[in-house]
Amino acid sequence: MGQFQKSLKIYEALLEETNNEIEKATLYELFGKVKLEQGYDKEALLVYQQALEIRQRYLPENSILLGCSFNNIGSAHHKMHNNSDALLNYKKALEI
C-alpha cells in the first residue's frame, strides 16, 4: 500500500472517531491535500468545500482557518485550470 493510501486510511479512521466538527474540517483538508497530490482534483475540491462549510458554521468569518479553506479551494481550481474560480477563492483568502 502506498503512502498516500496509508494516509487516507488514517484520516478516514480519525474522521470516524471524532465528534468535533472543527477537527473534522481539518481532517477533510488533509484528505483533500492527499487527493490533490494524487491528481484527483475534483475529489479534492469536494472535500475542501466540505471543510469550508463546516468552518463557516462554527468559526468567525475572519478566522484564518477560513482563509486556509479558500486558499485550498483556489489551489484545486487552479489545478483544474478554472482560473477565474481560483482567483475568486484566492481573493477571498487574502481578504481574511
SEFIMAR-295691 format. One record per residue: residue in three letters; x, y, z of N, C-alpha, C, O in turn. Coordinates in steps of 0.02 Angstrom, whole numbers, plus 50000, padded with zeros to 5 digits. Each point is the difference from the previous one (the first is absolute). Layout:
N
ALAXYZXYZXYZXYZ;...
This chain:
96
MET500434994150000499575005950000500455006250000500475000450040;GLY499385004349915500405006049996499885004750058499534999350039;GLN500925005549967499965004850056499355004149997499715001550052;PHE500085000449888499385003849995499414995950026499585002650037;GLN500394991149944499454995850022500014999050076499484999850032;LYS501114999549996500064999450073499745006350034499654999650050;SER500545006149922499765006450028499255000449999499685002050049;LEU500034996249894499275000349994499654995550049499495001850029;LYS500784992249981499704995350049500025002950070499524999450038;ILE501045003849979500065003150067499495005650007499665000550051;TYR500305003949898499535005650004499284997550005499605002750038;GLU500234992049925499334997250003499854997350070499455001150027;ALA501034995550003499914997350068499915005650050499574999650044;LEU500825005749949499945005750046499345003549991499705002350049;LEU500064998249890499355003249987499444996250036499545003050027;GLU500504990449972499494995950032500025000750076499494999250033;GLU501105002349994500075000250073499835006750031499825000250059;THR500225005149904499915006650030499285002449994499664998749950;ASN500125004950101499355003449998500095007549994499515003749994;ASN501114998550008500155007149997499995002349928500404997749959;GLU499155006850025499915002249930500615003749973500174999249941;ILE500165004750101500605003649976500554995049984500375000949951;GLU499704993950089500494994849985499834996549934500444998349961;LYS498915000550029499794996949937500205004349940500234997549949;ALA499675009050058500185004549945500754999649985500204999949942;THR500214999850110500724999449990500174993449966500444999849957;LEU499234994950063500124993549969499785000149926500334997049958;TYR499125006350028499795000749930500535003749960500154998249943;GLU500145007050086500535003849966500594995449984500275000149945;LEU499934995950104500574995549990499834994749947500414998349958;PHE498984999250045499764995249951500045003149930500224996849952;GLY499565009550043500015003649936500715000949973500114999549940;LYS500365002050105500705000949979500274993549969500365000249950;VAL499484994250080500224993649973499694998949931500344998149953;LYS499005003050043499664999149936500295004549946500084997949942;LEU500075008350075500295004649952500684997649976500165000349941;GLU500244997250105500664997449983499944993849956500434998849957;GLN499054997350052499894994049960499735001749930499994995849956;GLY499805010450035499725002049936499244999549997499705000849946;TYR499994997850110499264999750003499735006950020499755001050055;ASP500325003549898499855007050014499275001350019499865003850046;LYS499684993049920499285001050015499834997450069499615003150036;GLU500674991149982499884997350067500295004650053499695001250052;ALA500905001449934500315004750046499565006150010499905002350056;LEU499855000349889499565006050004499394998650043499815004250040;LEU499894990049952499404998350039500154999850074499615002750040;VAL500944994249980500144999650072500235006750027499885001650058;TYR500475002449901500175006850021499365004150013499975003850048;GLN499544995349908499365003550009499644997750063499685004050034;GLN500364989549981499704997550062500335003250061499675002150047;ALA500994998449951500375003250055499785007250008499895002350056;LEU500055001349888499795007050003499305000650030499885004350042;GLU499654991549936499325000450026499984999050076499645003550035;ILE500754991749989500024998950072500295006150035499725002450049;ARG500835000149926500335005750032499555006149999499995003850049;GLN499644997249898499555005849997499454999550052499755005150024;ARG500054988949993499484999150052500255001350070499635002450043;TYR501014996149970500245000150069500525005350016500145001250058;LEU500145002149892500545004850013499795007149980499555000849958;PRO500765004250072499855006849980500235001249928500464996749975;GLU499225008049992500135001049928500715002649986500214999949942;ASN500155002350108500685002349989500524994850024500595001750008;SER499204992150003500454994850022500514998349946499824999249941;ILE500805000250079500534998349952499874993149969500214998749944;LEU499444997050092499844993349972499535000549940500044995949954;LEU499535009250046499585001149941500435002249941499894997949943;GLY500615006350072500475002149948500374994049971500104999749939;CYS500104995750104500334993949976499544995949955500224997449949;SER499155002250070499524996249959499925003249931500014996649949;PHE499915010050050499925003449935500634999149958499964999149939;ASN500625001250092500634999149964500044992949970500204999249942;ASN499614995850097500024993249975499514998949943500154996549952;ILE499265006550055499514999549945500285003449938499914997549944;GLY500425008150065500325003449944500524995749967500064999849939;SER500334996650101500524995649973499704994349958500264998349947;ALA499194998950077499674994749962499745002749934500084996849948;HIS499615009050054499755003049937500585001549953499944999049939;HIS500615003450089500585001649958500264993849965500165000249941;LYS499894994250095500234993849970499544997649945500214996649953;MET499145005150052499514998049950499945005249945499574999449956;HIS500865005750046500015005549950499365004250001499815003049950;ASN499864997150108499425004450010500275006550031499895001550058;ASN500455002449901500375005650026499575005550031500205003150049;SER499214998149924499575005250029499764997950070499975004150046;ASP499854989549962499794997550065500594999950049499935001550059;ALA500664996749915500605000050043500135007150026500115000950060;LEU499875003949895500135007050019499495002550051500185003450048;LEU499194994949942499475002150046500144997450070499945003750049;ASN500254990049956500144997050066500645002750031500045001050060;TYR500475000149899500625002950026499875007050028500285001950051;LYS499295001949915499835006750024499634999750067500135003950046;LYS499414991349959499644999150064500494998350056499935002550056;ALA500554993349929500504998150050500405006250022500125000950060;LEU500075003249892500395006050017499605005150040500285003550042;GLU499074996849945499585004850037499974998350074499915004450042;ILE500174989349974499974997850070500675001550032500094998750059;
